[in-house]
Amino acid sequence: MEGILYVTDRNNKRRFVQIDLEKHGEIWEDFYDALMVEAVKDEDSIALEELGQQLKTEGLLDEL
């Protein structure tokens, strides 16, 4: 596929991929977003209001 380069190991097994971001940048962004979602899927979540209160308490946010 044009703009996609597979990097293989000694056994010719595909290990890595290089992507031409000028050609496939939008697809890469979607793929990267999916990776980030997968990375945090098991993390606890908190309400936005609670986060705002925590940041305000820690002096990291001036107002809500």
mmJSON file of the N, C-alpha and C atoms, coordinates in Angstrom:
{"data_MODEL":{"atom_site":{
"group_PDB":["ATOM","ATOM","ATOM","ATOM","ATOM","ATOM","ATOM","ATOM","ATOM","ATOM","ATOM","ATOM","ATOM","ATOM","ATOM","ATOM","ATOM","ATOM","ATOM","ATOM","ATOM","ATOM","ATOM","ATOM","ATOM","ATOM","ATOM","ATOM","ATOM","ATOM","ATOM","ATOM","ATOM","ATOM","ATOM","ATOM","ATOM","ATOM","ATOM","ATOM","ATOM","ATOM","ATOM","ATOM","ATOM","ATOM","ATOM","ATOM","ATOM","ATOM","ATOM","ATOM","ATOM","ATOM","ATOM","ATOM","ATOM","ATOM","ATOM","ATOM","ATOM","ATOM","ATOM","ATOM","ATOM","ATOM","ATOM","ATOM","ATOM","ATOM","ATOM","ATOM","ATOM","ATOM","ATOM","ATOM","ATOM","ATOM","ATOM","ATOM","ATOM","ATOM","ATOM","ATOM","ATOM","ATOM","ATOM","ATOM","ATOM","ATOM","ATOM","ATOM","ATOM","ATOM","ATOM","ATOM","ATOM","ATOM","ATOM","ATOM","ATOM","ATOM","ATOM","ATOM","ATOM","ATOM","ATOM","ATOM","ATOM","ATOM","ATOM","ATOM","ATOM","ATOM","ATOM","ATOM","ATOM","ATOM","ATOM","ATOM","ATOM","ATOM","ATOM","ATOM","ATOM","ATOM","ATOM","ATOM","ATOM","ATOM","ATOM","ATOM","ATOM","ATOM","ATOM","ATOM","ATOM","ATOM","ATOM","ATOM","ATOM","ATOM","ATOM","ATOM","ATOM","ATOM","ATOM","ATOM","ATOM","ATOM","ATOM","ATOM","ATOM","ATOM","ATOM","ATOM","ATOM","ATOM","ATOM","ATOM","ATOM","ATOM","ATOM","ATOM","ATOM","ATOM","ATOM","ATOM","ATOM","ATOM","ATOM","ATOM","ATOM","ATOM","ATOM","ATOM","ATOM","ATOM","ATOM","ATOM","ATOM","ATOM","ATOM","ATOM","ATOM","ATOM","ATOM","ATOM","ATOM","ATOM","ATOM","ATOM"],
"id":[1,2,3,4,5,6,7,8,9,10,11,12,13,14,15,16,17,18,19,20,21,22,23,24,25,26,27,28,29,30,31,32,33,34,35,36,37,38,39,40,41,42,43,44,45,46,47,48,49,50,51,52,53,54,55,56,57,58,59,60,61,62,63,64,65,66,67,68,69,70,71,72,73,74,75,76,77,78,79,80,81,82,83,84,85,86,87,88,89,90,91,92,93,94,95,96,97,98,99,100,101,102,103,104,105,106,107,108,109,110,111,112,113,114,115,116,117,118,119,120,121,122,123,124,125,126,127,128,129,130,131,132,133,134,135,136,137,138,139,140,141,142,143,144,145,146,147,148,149,150,151,152,153,154,155,156,157,158,159,160,161,162,163,164,165,166,167,168,169,170,171,172,173,174,175,176,177,178,179,180,181,182,183,184,185,186,187,188,189,190,191,192],
"type_symbol":["N","C","C","N","C","C","N","C","C","N","C","C","N","C","C","N","C","C","N","C","C","N","C","C","N","C","C","N","C","C","N","C","C","N","C","C","N","C","C","N","C","C","N","C","C","N","C","C","N","C","C","N","C","C","N","C","C","N","C","C","N","C","C","N","C","C","N","C","C","N","C","C","N","C","C","N","C","C","N","C","C","N","C","C","N","C","C","N","C","C","N","C","C","N","C","C","N","C","C","N","C","C","N","C","C","N","C","C","N","C","C","N","C","C","N","C","C","N","C","C","N","C","C","N","C","C","N","C","C","N","C","C","N","C","C","N","C","C","N","C","C","N","C","C","N","C","C","N","C","C","N","C","C","N","C","C","N","C","C","N","C","C","N","C","C","N","C","C","N","C","C","N","C","C","N","C","C","N","C","C","N","C","C","N","C","C","N","C","C","N","C","C"],
"label_atom_id":["N","CA","C","N","CA","C","N","CA","C","N","CA","C","N","CA","C","N","CA","C","N","CA","C","N","CA","C","N","CA","C","N","CA","C","N","CA","C","N","CA","C","N","CA","C","N","CA","C","N","CA","C","N","CA","C","N","CA","C","N","CA","C","N","CA","C","N","CA","C","N","CA","C","N","CA","C","N","CA","C","N","CA","C","N","CA","C","N","CA","C","N","CA","C","N","CA","C","N","CA","C","N","CA","C","N","CA","C","N","CA","C","N","CA","C","N","CA","C","N","CA","C","N","CA","C","N","CA","C","N","CA","C","N","CA","C","N","CA","C","N","CA","C","N","CA","C","N","CA","C","N","CA","C","N","CA","C","N","CA","C","N","CA","C","N","CA","C","N","CA","C","N","CA","C","N","CA","C","N","CA","C","N","CA","C","N","CA","C","N","CA","C","N","CA","C","N","CA","C","N","CA","C","N","CA","C","N","CA","C","N","CA","C","N","CA","C","N","CA","C","N","CA","C"],
"label_alt_id":[null,null,null,null,null,null,null,null,null,null,null,null,null,null,null,null,null,null,null,null,null,null,null,null,null,null,null,null,null,null,null,null,null,null,null,null,null,null,null,null,null,null,null,null,null,null,null,null,null,null,null,null,null,null,null,null,null,null,null,null,null,null,null,null,null,null,null,null,null,null,null,null,null,null,null,null,null,null,null,null,null,null,null,null,null,null,null,null,null,null,null,null,null,null,null,null,null,null,null,null,null,null,null,null,null,null,null,null,null,null,null,null,null,null,null,null,null,null,null,null,null,null,null,null,null,null,null,null,null,null,null,null,null,null,null,null,null,null,null,null,null,null,null,null,null,null,null,null,null,null,null,null,null,null,null,null,null,null,null,null,null,null,null,null,null,null,null,null,null,null,null,null,null,null,null,null,null,null,null,null,null,null,null,null,null,null,null,null,null,null,null,null],
"label_comp_id":["MET","MET","MET","GLU","GLU","GLU","GLY","GLY","GLY","ILE","ILE","ILE","LEU","LEU","LEU","TYR","TYR","TYR","VAL","VAL","VAL","THR","THR","THR","ASP","ASP","ASP","ARG","ARG","ARG","ASN","ASN","ASN","ASN","ASN","ASN","LYS","LYS","LYS","ARG","ARG","ARG","ARG","ARG","ARG","PHE","PHE","PHE","VAL","VAL","VAL","GLN","GLN","GLN","ILE","ILE","ILE","ASP","ASP","ASP","LEU","LEU","LEU","GLU","GLU","GLU","LYS","LYS","LYS","HIS","HIS","HIS","GLY","GLY","GLY","GLU","GLU","GLU","ILE","ILE","ILE","TRP","TRP","TRP","GLU","GLU","GLU","ASP","ASP","ASP","PHE","PHE","PHE","TYR","TYR","TYR","ASP","ASP","ASP","ALA","ALA","ALA","LEU","LEU","LEU","MET","MET","MET","VAL","VAL","VAL","GLU","GLU","GLU","ALA","ALA","ALA","VAL","VAL","VAL","LYS","LYS","LYS","ASP","ASP","ASP","GLU","GLU","GLU","ASP","ASP","ASP","SER","SER","SER","ILE","ILE","ILE","ALA","ALA","ALA","LEU","LEU","LEU","GLU","GLU","GLU","GLU","GLU","GLU","LEU","LEU","LEU","GLY","GLY","GLY","GLN","GLN","GLN","GLN","GLN","GLN","LEU","LEU","LEU","LYS","LYS","LYS","THR","THR","THR","GLU","GLU","GLU","GLY","GLY","GLY","LEU","LEU","LEU","LEU","LEU","LEU","ASP","ASP","ASP","GLU","GLU","GLU","LEU","LEU","LEU"],
"label_asym_id":["A","A","A","A","A","A","A","A","A","A","A","A","A","A","A","A","A","A","A","A","A","A","A","A","A","A","A","A","A","A","A","A","A","A","A","A","A","A","A","A","A","A","A","A","A","A","A","A","A","A","A","A","A","A","A","A","A","A","A","A","A","A","A","A","A","A","A","A","A","A","A","A","A","A","A","A","A","A","A","A","A","A","A","A","A","A","A","A","A","A","A","A","A","A","A","A","A","A","A","A","A","A","A","A","A","A","A","A","A","A","A","A","A","A","A","A","A","A","A","A","A","A","A","A","A","A","A","A","A","A","A","A","A","A","A","A","A","A","A","A","A","A","A","A","A","A","A","A","A","A","A","A","A","A","A","A","A","A","A","A","A","A","A","A","A","A","A","A","A","A","A","A","A","A","A","A","A","A","A","A","A","A","A","A","A","A","A","A","A","A","A","A"],
"label_entity_id":["1","1","1","1","1","1","1","1","1","1","1","1","1","1","1","1","1","1","1","1","1","1","1","1","1","1","1","1","1","1","1","1","1","1","1","1","1","1","1","1","1","1","1","1","1","1","1","1","1","1","1","1","1","1","1","1","1","1","1","1","1","1","1","1","1","1","1","1","1","1","1","1","1","1","1","1","1","1","1","1","1","1","1","1","1","1","1","1","1","1","1","1","1","1","1","1","1","1","1","1","1","1","1","1","1","1","1","1","1","1","1","1","1","1","1","1","1","1","1","1","1","1","1","1","1","1","1","1","1","1","1","1","1","1","1","1","1","1","1","1","1","1","1","1","1","1","1","1","1","1","1","1","1","1","1","1","1","1","1","1","1","1","1","1","1","1","1","1","1","1","1","1","1","1","1","1","1","1","1","1","1","1","1","1","1","1","1","1","1","1","1","1"],
"label_seq_id":[1,1,1,2,2,2,3,3,3,4,4,4,5,5,5,6,6,6,7,7,7,8,8,8,9,9,9,10,10,10,11,11,11,12,12,12,13,13,13,14,14,14,15,15,15,16,16,16,17,17,17,18,18,18,19,19,19,20,20,20,21,21,21,22,22,22,23,23,23,24,24,24,25,25,25,26,26,26,27,27,27,28,28,28,29,29,29,30,30,30,31,31,31,32,32,32,33,33,33,34,34,34,35,35,35,36,36,36,37,37,37,38,38,38,39,39,39,40,40,40,41,41,41,42,42,42,43,43,43,44,44,44,45,45,45,46,46,46,47,47,47,48,48,48,49,49,49,50,50,50,51,51,51,52,52,52,53,53,53,54,54,54,55,55,55,56,56,56,57,57,57,58,58,58,59,59,59,60,60,60,61,61,61,62,62,62,63,63,63,64,64,64],
"pdbx_PDB_ins_code":[null,null,null,null,null,null,null,null,null,null,null,null,null,null,null,null,null,null,null,null,null,null,null,null,null,null,null,null,null,null,null,null,null,null,null,null,null,null,null,null,null,null,null,null,null,null,null,null,null,null,null,null,null,null,null,null,null,null,null,null,null,null,null,null,null,null,null,null,null,null,null,null,null,null,null,null,null,null,null,null,null,null,null,null,null,null,null,null,null,null,null,null,null,null,null,null,null,null,null,null,null,null,null,null,null,null,null,null,null,null,null,null,null,null,null,null,null,null,null,null,null,null,null,null,null,null,null,null,null,null,null,null,null,null,null,null,null,null,null,null,null,null,null,null,null,null,null,null,null,null,null,null,null,null,null,null,null,null,null,null,null,null,null,null,null,null,null,null,null,null,null,null,null,null,null,null,null,null,null,null,null,null,null,null,null,null,null,null,null,null,null,null],
"Cartn_x":[0.852,0.0,0.899,0.593,1.388,1.301,2.461,2.498,2.567,2.624,2.731,3.965,4.841,6.038,6.087,6.147,6.253,7.729,8.081,9.426,9.326,10.168,10.083,11.307,11.163,12.274,13.062,13.984,14.833,14.035,12.888,12.04,11.006,11.191,10.298,8.884,8.795,7.516,7.342,6.187,5.921,5.951,6.766,6.92,6.487,6.732,6.461,5.901,5.333,4.826,5.184,5.581,5.817,4.716,4.145,3.012,3.36,3.108,3.262,2.096,2.397,1.332,0.702,1.413,0.795,-0.317,-0.112,-1.127,-2.19,-1.774,-2.666,-2.787,-2.537,-2.562,-3.896,-4.983,-6.312,-6.614,-6.248,-6.449,-5.577,-4.331,-3.443,-4.052,-4.629,-5.238,-6.346,-7.169,-8.232,-7.646,-6.606,-5.944,-5.334,-4.65,-4.023,-5.071,-6.181,-7.269,-7.766,-7.922,-8.375,-7.356,-6.064,-5.029,-5.111,-5.344,-5.428,-6.649,-7.76,-8.955,-8.674,-8.03,-7.691,-6.758,-5.829,-4.841,-5.464,-6.578,-7.175,-8.517,-8.901,-10.248,-10.528,-9.517,-9.728,-9.474,-9.156,-8.913,-10.241,-10.193,-11.378,-11.665,-12.919,-13.295,-13.953,-13.913,-14.572,-15.403,-16.371,-17.235,-16.423,-16.788,-16.104,-16.123,-17.257,-17.374,-16.377,-16.214,-15.27,-13.837,-13.511,-12.19,-11.945,-12.933,-12.808,-12.552,-13.269,-13.073,-11.668,-11.191,-9.838,-8.785,-8.924,-7.964,-8.002,-9.194,-9.339,-8.698,-8.94,-8.362,-6.851,-6.297,-4.852,-4.227,-5.075,-4.569,-4.209,-4.696,-4.379,-5.46,-6.546,-7.659,-8.203,-8.292,-8.738,-10.225,-11.007,-12.468,-13.082,-14.286,-14.982,-15.85],
"Cartn_y":[-1.168,0.0,1.233,2.171,3.382,4.19,4.606,5.393,4.564,3.234,2.33,1.455,1.408,0.587,-0.324,-1.616,-2.584,-2.868,-2.908,-3.263,-4.674,-5.562,-6.971,-7.389,-8.502,-9.058,-10.042,-10.755,-11.706,-12.804,-13.118,-14.173,-13.633,-12.388,-11.717,-11.535,-11.532,-11.286,-9.773,-9.259,-7.832,-7.453,-6.457,-6.034,-4.583,-3.745,-2.316,-1.797,-0.614,0.008,1.489,1.974,3.401,3.924,5.053,5.605,7.0,7.261,8.596,9.439,10.345,11.118,12.139,12.529,13.424,12.704,11.414,10.623,10.07,9.613,8.862,9.477,10.76,11.416,11.312,11.454,11.402,10.001,8.981,7.604,7.34,7.853,7.668,8.288,9.477,10.123,9.249,8.664,7.765,6.548,5.971,4.807,5.169,6.307,6.751,7.012,7.63,7.858,6.532,5.538,4.223,3.601,3.767,3.265,3.937,5.245,5.971,5.529,5.301,4.804,3.444,2.576,1.235,1.328,2.265,2.39,2.79,3.522,4.018,3.381,2.37,1.814,1.254,0.793,0.204,1.187,2.426,3.422,3.905,4.267,4.833,6.202,6.571,7.892,8.674,10.004,10.868,11.893,12.447,13.448,14.71,15.425,16.65,17.66,17.751,18.684,18.33,17.039,16.588,16.929,16.733,17.085,18.578,19.382,20.832,21.213,20.579,20.859,20.459,19.325,18.874,19.862,20.279,21.215,22.556,23.008,24.263,24.14,23.038,22.803,22.774,22.206,22.103,23.39,24.39,25.672,25.644,24.657,24.535,25.129,25.594,26.165,27.326,28.505,29.695,29.684,29.318,29.301,28.2,27.808,26.75,27.324],
"Cartn_z":[0.0,0.0,0.0,-0.819,-0.924,0.379,0.881,2.1,3.367,3.23,4.37,4.164,5.172,5.087,6.306,6.058,7.146,7.426,8.699,9.128,9.707,9.197,9.594,10.417,11.127,11.891,11.022,11.649,10.913,10.221,10.788,10.228,9.248,8.863,7.93,8.505,9.822,10.482,10.647,10.278,10.431,11.907,12.244,13.632,13.838,12.865,12.985,11.667,11.739,10.527,10.537,9.386,9.203,8.297,8.679,7.953,7.459,6.209,5.644,6.158,7.084,7.719,6.784,5.738,4.762,4.011,3.742,3.037,3.97,5.157,6.038,7.433,7.563,8.865,9.576,8.843,9.462,10.006,9.246,9.704,10.921,10.915,12.058,13.31,13.202,14.362,14.942,14.102,14.574,15.28,14.69,15.275,16.632,16.701,17.938,19.017,18.653,19.611,20.187,19.341,19.801,20.755,20.474,21.374,22.734,22.756,24.019,24.83,24.169,24.851,25.47,24.719,25.218,26.428,26.398,27.469,28.798,28.767,30.02,30.347,29.611,29.764,31.154,31.861,33.18,34.322,33.993,35.033,35.616,36.887,37.519,36.919,36.892,36.398,37.524,37.379,38.347,37.584,38.259,37.639,37.351,36.317,35.941,37.086,37.76,38.883,39.991,40.263,41.29,40.887,39.627,39.131,39.305,38.952,39.115,40.557,41.476,42.901,43.346,42.902,43.263,42.762,41.523,40.945,41.667,42.027,42.761,44.14,44.826,46.15,46.092,45.032,44.879,44.326,44.089,43.572,42.107,41.375,39.953,39.06,39.691,38.935,39.751,39.129,39.842,40.123,39.133,39.315,38.48,38.864,38.131,37.055],
"occupancy":[1.0,1.0,1.0,1.0,1.0,1.0,1.0,1.0,1.0,1.0,1.0,1.0,1.0,1.0,1.0,1.0,1.0,1.0,1.0,1.0,1.0,1.0,1.0,1.0,1.0,1.0,1.0,1.0,1.0,1.0,1.0,1.0,1.0,1.0,1.0,1.0,1.0,1.0,1.0,1.0,1.0,1.0,1.0,1.0,1.0,1.0,1.0,1.0,1.0,1.0,1.0,1.0,1.0,1.0,1.0,1.0,1.0,1.0,1.0,1.0,1.0,1.0,1.0,1.0,1.0,1.0,1.0,1.0,1.0,1.0,1.0,1.0,1.0,1.0,1.0,1.0,1.0,1.0,1.0,1.0,1.0,1.0,1.0,1.0,1.0,1.0,1.0,1.0,1.0,1.0,1.0,1.0,1.0,1.0,1.0,1.0,1.0,1.0,1.0,1.0,1.0,1.0,1.0,1.0,1.0,1.0,1.0,1.0,1.0,1.0,1.0,1.0,1.0,1.0,1.0,1.0,1.0,1.0,1.0,1.0,1.0,1.0,1.0,1.0,1.0,1.0,1.0,1.0,1.0,1.0,1.0,1.0,1.0,1.0,1.0,1.0,1.0,1.0,1.0,1.0,1.0,1.0,1.0,1.0,1.0,1.0,1.0,1.0,1.0,1.0,1.0,1.0,1.0,1.0,1.0,1.0,1.0,1.0,1.0,1.0,1.0,1.0,1.0,1.0,1.0,1.0,1.0,1.0,1.0,1.0,1.0,1.0,1.0,1.0,1.0,1.0,1.0,1.0,1.0,1.0,1.0,1.0,1.0,1.0,1.0,1.0,1.0,1.0,1.0,1.0,1.0,1.0],
"B_iso_or_equiv":[0.0,0.0,0.0,0.0,0.0,0.0,0.0,0.0,0.0,0.0,0.0,0.0,0.0,0.0,0.0,0.0,0.0,0.0,0.0,0.0,0.0,0.0,0.0,0.0,0.0,0.0,0.0,0.0,0.0,0.0,0.0,0.0,0.0,0.0,0.0,0.0,0.0,0.0,0.0,0.0,0.0,0.0,0.0,0.0,0.0,0.0,0.0,0.0,0.0,0.0,0.0,0.0,0.0,0.0,0.0,0.0,0.0,0.0,0.0,0.0,0.0,0.0,0.0,0.0,0.0,0.0,0.0,0.0,0.0,0.0,0.0,0.0,0.0,0.0,0.0,0.0,0.0,0.0,0.0,0.0,0.0,0.0,0.0,0.0,0.0,0.0,0.0,0.0,0.0,0.0,0.0,0.0,0.0,0.0,0.0,0.0,0.0,0.0,0.0,0.0,0.0,0.0,0.0,0.0,0.0,0.0,0.0,0.0,0.0,0.0,0.0,0.0,0.0,0.0,0.0,0.0,0.0,0.0,0.0,0.0,0.0,0.0,0.0,0.0,0.0,0.0,0.0,0.0,0.0,0.0,0.0,0.0,0.0,0.0,0.0,0.0,0.0,0.0,0.0,0.0,0.0,0.0,0.0,0.0,0.0,0.0,0.0,0.0,0.0,0.0,0.0,0.0,0.0,0.0,0.0,0.0,0.0,0.0,0.0,0.0,0.0,0.0,0.0,0.0,0.0,0.0,0.0,0.0,0.0,0.0,0.0,0.0,0.0,0.0,0.0,0.0,0.0,0.0,0.0,0.0,0.0,0.0,0.0,0.0,0.0,0.0,0.0,0.0,0.0,0.0,0.0,0.0],
"pdbx_formal_charge":[null,null,null,null,null,null,null,null,null,null,null,null,null,null,null,null,null,null,null,null,null,null,null,null,null,null,null,null,null,null,null,null,null,null,null,null,null,null,null,null,null,null,null,null,null,null,null,null,null,null,null,null,null,null,null,null,null,null,null,null,null,null,null,null,null,null,null,null,null,null,null,null,null,null,null,null,null,null,null,null,null,null,null,null,null,null,null,null,null,null,null,null,null,null,null,null,null,null,null,null,null,null,null,null,null,null,null,null,null,null,null,null,null,null,null,null,null,null,null,null,null,null,null,null,null,null,null,null,null,null,null,null,null,null,null,null,null,null,null,null,null,null,null,null,null,null,null,null,null,null,null,null,null,null,null,null,null,null,null,null,null,null,null,null,null,null,null,null,null,null,null,null,null,null,null,null,null,null,null,null,null,null,null,null,null,null,null,null,null,null,null,null],
"auth_seq_id":[1,1,1,2,2,2,3,3,3,4,4,4,5,5,5,6,6,6,7,7,7,8,8,8,9,9,9,10,10,10,11,11,11,12,12,12,13,13,13,14,14,14,15,15,15,16,16,16,17,17,17,18,18,18,19,19,19,20,20,20,21,21,21,22,22,22,23,23,23,24,24,24,25,25,25,26,26,26,27,27,27,28,28,28,29,29,29,30,30,30,31,31,31,32,32,32,33,33,33,34,34,34,35,35,35,36,36,36,37,37,37,38,38,38,39,39,39,40,40,40,41,41,41,42,42,42,43,43,43,44,44,44,45,45,45,46,46,46,47,47,47,48,48,48,49,49,49,50,50,50,51,51,51,52,52,52,53,53,53,54,54,54,55,55,55,56,56,56,57,57,57,58,58,58,59,59,59,60,60,60,61,61,61,62,62,62,63,63,63,64,64,64],
"auth_comp_id":["MET","MET","MET","GLU","GLU","GLU","GLY","GLY","GLY","ILE","ILE","ILE","LEU","LEU","LEU","TYR","TYR","TYR","VAL","VAL","VAL","THR","THR","THR","ASP","ASP","ASP","ARG","ARG","ARG","ASN","ASN","ASN","ASN","ASN","ASN","LYS","LYS","LYS","ARG","ARG","ARG","ARG","ARG","ARG","PHE","PHE","PHE","VAL","VAL","VAL","GLN","GLN","GLN","ILE","ILE","ILE","ASP","ASP","ASP","LEU","LEU","LEU","GLU","GLU","GLU","LYS","LYS","LYS","HIS","HIS","HIS","GLY","GLY","GLY","GLU","GLU","GLU","ILE","ILE","ILE","TRP","TRP","TRP","GLU","GLU","GLU","ASP","ASP","ASP","PHE","PHE","PHE","TYR","TYR","TYR","ASP","ASP","ASP","ALA","ALA","ALA","LEU","LEU","LEU","MET","MET","MET","VAL","VAL","VAL","GLU","GLU","GLU","ALA","ALA","ALA","VAL","VAL","VAL","LYS","LYS","LYS","ASP","ASP","ASP","GLU","GLU","GLU","ASP","ASP","ASP","SER","SER","SER","ILE","ILE","ILE","ALA","ALA","ALA","LEU","LEU","LEU","GLU","GLU","GLU","GLU","GLU","GLU","LEU","LEU","LEU","GLY","GLY","GLY","GLN","GLN","GLN","GLN","GLN","GLN","LEU","LEU","LEU","LYS","LYS","LYS","THR","THR","THR","GLU","GLU","GLU","GLY","GLY","GLY","LEU","LEU","LEU","LEU","LEU","LEU","ASP","ASP","ASP","GLU","GLU","GLU","LEU","LEU","LEU"],
"auth_asym_id":["A","A","A","A","A","A","A","A","A","A","A","A","A","A","A","A","A","A","A","A","A","A","A","A","A","A","A","A","A","A","A","A","A","A","A","A","A","A","A","A","A","A","A","A","A","A","A","A","A","A","A","A","A","A","A","A","A","A","A","A","A","A","A","A","A","A","A","A","A","A","A","A","A","A","A","A","A","A","A","A","A","A","A","A","A","A","A","A","A","A","A","A","A","A","A","A","A","A","A","A","A","A","A","A","A","A","A","A","A","A","A","A","A","A","A","A","A","A","A","A","A","A","A","A","A","A","A","A","A","A","A","A","A","A","A","A","A","A","A","A","A","A","A","A","A","A","A","A","A","A","A","A","A","A","A","A","A","A","A","A","A","A","A","A","A","A","A","A","A","A","A","A","A","A","A","A","A","A","A","A","A","A","A","A","A","A","A","A","A","A","A","A"],
"auth_atom_id":["N","CA","C","N","CA","C","N","CA","C","N","CA","C","N","CA","C","N","CA","C","N","CA","C","N","CA","C","N","CA","C","N","CA","C","N","CA","C","N","CA","C","N","CA","C","N","CA","C","N","CA","C","N","CA","C","N","CA","C","N","CA","C","N","CA","C","N","CA","C","N","CA","C","N","CA","C","N","CA","C","N","CA","C","N","CA","C","N","CA","C","N","CA","C","N","CA","C","N","CA","C","N","CA","C","N","CA","C","N","CA","C","N","CA","C","N","CA","C","N","CA","C","N","CA","C","N","CA","C","N","CA","C","N","CA","C","N","CA","C","N","CA","C","N","CA","C","N","CA","C","N","CA","C","N","CA","C","N","CA","C","N","CA","C","N","CA","C","N","CA","C","N","CA","C","N","CA","C","N","CA","C","N","CA","C","N","CA","C","N","CA","C","N","CA","C","N","CA","C","N","CA","C","N","CA","C","N","CA","C","N","CA","C","N","CA","C","N","CA","C","N","CA","C"],
"pdbx_PDB_model_num":[1,1,1,1,1,1,1,1,1,1,1,1,1,1,1,1,1,1,1,1,1,1,1,1,1,1,1,1,1,1,1,1,1,1,1,1,1,1,1,1,1,1,1,1,1,1,1,1,1,1,1,1,1,1,1,1,1,1,1,1,1,1,1,1,1,1,1,1,1,1,1,1,1,1,1,1,1,1,1,1,1,1,1,1,1,1,1,1,1,1,1,1,1,1,1,1,1,1,1,1,1,1,1,1,1,1,1,1,1,1,1,1,1,1,1,1,1,1,1,1,1,1,1,1,1,1,1,1,1,1,1,1,1,1,1,1,1,1,1,1,1,1,1,1,1,1,1,1,1,1,1,1,1,1,1,1,1,1,1,1,1,1,1,1,1,1,1,1,1,1,1,1,1,1,1,1,1,1,1,1,1,1,1,1,1,1,1,1,1,1,1,1]
}}}
